[in-house]
Amino acid sequence: MFFKWIKQHLRIKRFLGTSENAVKTQIWCAVSTYVLIAIVKKELHLNASLYTLLQILSVSVFEKTLISCALQSDTTRTIAPQQGNQMILLYF
């Protein structure tokens, strides 16, 4: 059951080392990352799946944004410019 859960949730493609210590270290790093993301999800009351949150964080890892801002949904809406205020530059 444990190895099935690892394959389904931790997304370890391959092990970087061959020794027992290297494999254990990589599994523990993946588990701790998964737990930290689960804690963030609970604290911020997010509805997205953990997989989605991990995808967002992997894309924005080098950006200087707060985690809470990166994971919140974008609620800003763009307002379309009004056509009546536009002046015509050239008449053809």
Secondary structure, DSSP 4 states (H G I P E B T S, - for coil): -HHHHHHHHT---S-S--SHHHHHHHHHHHHHHHHHHHHHHHHHT--S-HHHHHHHHHHSTTS---HHHHHS-----PPPPPGGGPPPS---
